[in-house]
Each structure stands twice: as structure tokens, then as C-alpha cells.
Amino acid sequence: MTNKNRSAVSLRYNSRIKKAPLVTAKGSGLIAEKIIALAKENNIPIKEDPKLVHLLSQVDLNQEIPASLYKVVAELLSFVYKLNNEFPTKTKETI
């Protein structure tokens, strides 16, 4: 059974190409379930944040997020990087 109220937004960020993350997919109900399923199938981290999803869902597809969301999305990206172990823990050498 699909939760019709469930929503999902997918972001893509490549700092070499764009200055801000792009909204690459968004939807609610069945579309949200498919976005989430694809993320899980591809081992893409999922962060549940209904307020952020609501704000991001207002951004057009393939558009950069607005500057007003940079800080919260940066925190999200930090969460993802930590999950992926892409950045080492800070040590005296890296400070």
C-alpha cells in the first residue's frame, strides 16, 4: 500500500559543474515510493526530513536549489559524506 502523503525529492551535486545542488526528481505518493526504491536499490543514502522535502519540492526539476536552502542542504550533504566515509575525521594534521 502506498502512502499518498509521502513525498520525496532527489538532489544531485557536482561542485565542478554547478555551484549548487540540482533537484533531479520529485513527487508524492507512488512517484515518491519509486524515487525511494531507486535510491535504496542504488545504495543512495536517504534522509527523512518532511520540512526540507516540502521546501525542495517547490524547486523546478533540473534547477539549482535557492541560496536560502544552502545551509540546510550543506548539512544534508555532510550527513551523506559521513555515511559514505568520503571525508576523514578531523585530526591535528587536517585542521
Secondary structure as the mmCIF struct_conf table of DSSP 4:
data_model
#
loop_
_struct_conf.conf_type_id
_struct_conf.id
_struct_conf.beg_label_comp_id
_struct_conf.beg_label_asym_id
_struct_conf.beg_label_seq_id
_struct_conf.end_label_comp_id
_struct_conf.end_label_asym_id
_struct_conf.end_label_seq_id
TURN_TY1_P TURN_TY1_P1 LYS A 4 ASN A 5
STRN STRN1 SER A 7 ARG A 12
TURN_TY1_P TURN_TY1_P2 SER A 15 ILE A 17
BEND BEND1 LYS A 19 ALA A 20
STRN STRN2 LEU A 22 SER A 28
TURN_TY1_P TURN_TY1_P3 GLY A 29 GLY A 29
HELX_RH_AL_P HELX_RH_AL_P1 LEU A 30 GLU A 41
TURN_TY1_P TURN_TY1_P4 ASN A 42 ASN A 43
HELX_RH_AL_P HELX_RH_AL_P2 PRO A 50 LEU A 56
TURN_TY1_P TURN_TY1_P5 SER A 57 GLN A 58
BEND BEND2 VAL A 59 VAL A 59
HELX_LH_PP_P HELX_LH_PP_P1 ASP A 60 ASP A 60
TURN_TY1_P TURN_TY1_P6 LEU A 61 ASN A 62
STRN STRN3 GLU A 64 GLU A 64
HELX_LH_PP_P HELX_LH_PP_P2 ILE A 65 PRO A 66
HELX_RH_3T_P HELX_RH_3T_P1 ALA A 67 LEU A 69
HELX_RH_AL_P HELX_RH_AL_P3 TYR A 70 ASN A 84
TURN_TY1_P TURN_TY1_P7 ASN A 85 ASN A 85
BEND BEND3 PHE A 87 PHE A 87
HELX_LH_PP_P HELX_LH_PP_P3 PRO A 88 LYS A 90
TURN_TY1_P TURN_TY1_P8 LYS A 92 THR A 94
#
